[in-house]
Amino acid sequence: MAVLTCKDARLDPLAALGLRLGEAHVIRNAGGLATDDAIRSLVISSMLLGTEAALVVGHTDCGMTRFSNYELRQRLRDRGVDADEIDFLPFPFVDARVAESVESLRASPLLPASFEAHGLVLDVKTGRVRLVT
């Protein structure tokens, strides 16, 4: 199994899912998104190490819901950096973004048709996990 989740330091994905060290590959990025690089890691995990499923785990109070590309680009511009061509992939709704990432994994031609993907959202206040898809 693999877990694709956010880099947020409040998250302990293994503990939240009742897993022990060594029971899942953990891939983390800002927002827990199925980016090209996350899919690359999952393909390696699947093709070379036999991983058959992934859980996409979003979380409540995610910082990715609190900014826009415009705002972040402006902050960089204020520092003299032009980032107009970069999509930082912010999103307004965690559940919807988890569902989109699950669909991206399911639709990827790089992963076997039998590869399973499911989505969960972790409540950072209660520690409870709920199924999205």
Solvent accessible surface area in square Angstrom, and as a share of the most:
residue,aa,sasa,rsa
1,M,90,0.40
2,A,0,0.00
3,V,0,0.00
4,L,0,0.00
5,T,0,0.00
6,C,7,0.04
7,K,131,0.56
8,D,29,0.15
9,A,106,0.82
10,R,123,0.45
11,L,10,0.05
12,D,82,0.42
13,P,9,0.06
14,L,31,0.15
15,A,70,0.55
16,A,34,0.26
17,L,41,0.20
18,G,66,0.64
19,L,38,0.19
20,R,176,0.64
21,L,168,0.84
22,G,74,0.71
23,E,75,0.33
24,A,14,0.11
25,H,72,0.32
26,V,56,0.32
27,I,25,0.13
28,R,92,0.34
29,N,35,0.18
30,A,38,0.29
31,G,7,0.07
32,G,2,0.02
33,L,4,0.02
34,A,17,0.13
35,T,38,0.22
36,D,127,0.66
37,D,84,0.44
38,A,2,0.02
39,I,22,0.11
40,R,131,0.48
41,S,29,0.18
42,L,0,0.00
43,V,30,0.17
44,I,75,0.38
45,S,5,0.03
46,S,10,0.07
47,M,109,0.49
48,L,134,0.67
49,L,117,0.58
50,G,50,0.48
51,T,9,0.06
52,E,134,0.60
53,A,25,0.19
54,A,0,0.00
55,L,28,0.14
56,V,1,0.00
57,V,2,0.01
58,G,4,0.04
59,H,1,0.01
60,T,43,0.25
61,D,74,0.38
62,C,4,0.02
63,G,33,0.31
64,M,17,0.07
65,T,46,0.27
66,R,151,0.55
67,F,53,0.22
68,S,51,0.33
69,N,32,0.16
70,Y,155,0.59
71,E,63,0.28
72,L,51,0.25
73,R,52,0.19
74,Q,62,0.27
75,R,155,0.56
76,L,32,0.16
77,R,97,0.36
78,D,108,0.56
79,R,179,0.65
80,G,71,0.68
81,V,65,0.37
82,D,113,0.59
83,A,4,0.03
84,D,64,0.33
85,E,166,0.75
86,I,86,0.44
87,D,80,0.41
88,F,54,0.23
89,L,59,0.29
90,P,34,0.21
91,F,17,0.07
92,P,96,0.60
93,F,142,0.59
94,V,22,0.13
95,D,55,0.28
96,A,49,0.38
97,R,56,0.20
98,V,7,0.04
99,A,34,0.26
100,E,90,0.40
101,S,4,0.03
102,V,0,0.00
103,E,93,0.42
104,S,47,0.30
105,L,3,0.01
106,R,108,0.40
107,A,80,0.62
108,S,14,0.09
109,P,130,0.82
110,L,111,0.55
111,L,11,0.05
112,P,49,0.31
113,A,117,0.91
114,S,94,0.61
115,F,16,0.07
116,E,96,0.43
117,A,1,0.01
118,H,65,0.29
119,G,0,0.00
120,L,21,0.11
121,V,2,0.01
122,L,11,0.05
123,D,45,0.23
124,V,39,0.23
125,K,184,0.78
126,T,83,0.48
127,G,44,0.42
128,R,179,0.66
129,V,50,0.29
130,R,119,0.44
131,L,125,0.62
132,V,42,0.24
133,T,46,0.27
